[in-house]
Amino acid sequence: MISVTWKDEPEEHDYPAAADYLELLAAPEVVDAVIADLRTAPIVHKKAKDILRAARLELVSAENPYVRRDLIKINNGKTLSPILLVRGDFRSNVPLVIADGYHRVCAVHWADENIAIPAKIAPMPGPPQRHR
C-alpha cells in the first residue's frame, strides 16, 4: 500500500499562490476574505477522487512535470503540503475550487485515488444565491 506523508499545515507560500489563482475568478475583496478563511480553517481529509469530481476537473497526466515531481516526492517519502479549497454548491451548480494543490491532488490520485488528502476548505463569501 502506498503511503503519503503530509505536513501539518499548508506552506506559507501556498496562500499567495491560491490568491493569485482566485484573483482570476473573483474580486480582490472576495479573494481576501477567502484567504483569511483558509488561514483559520481546520484541516479536514477528503479522497483525491472526490476532490476531482467535486471540482469537475480532469485528472492531469502522470507525465505532467508538476504531477511527476509530486509522484517522485511520494515515492521518496517526502512531505506534501495540504491543499486549499473553496467550497462549491451543488444547489446552484457551482463546483468546488482547488485554490492551491491541483497537481498534488492528481499525483495522489495516480498513487491511489482513495488516499485521503488533508485540506483546508473556505466557504465562498457573499450573499447566498437564490435556488430554484
Buried (B, 14 or more C-beta within 10 A) or exposed (E): EEEBEBEEEBEEEBBEBBBEBBEEEBEEEBBBBBBEBBBEBEEEEBBBBBBBEBBEBEBBEBEBEEBBEBBEBBEEEEEBBBBBBBBBBEEEEEBBBBBBBBBBBBBBBBBBBEBBBBBBBBEBBEEEEEEE
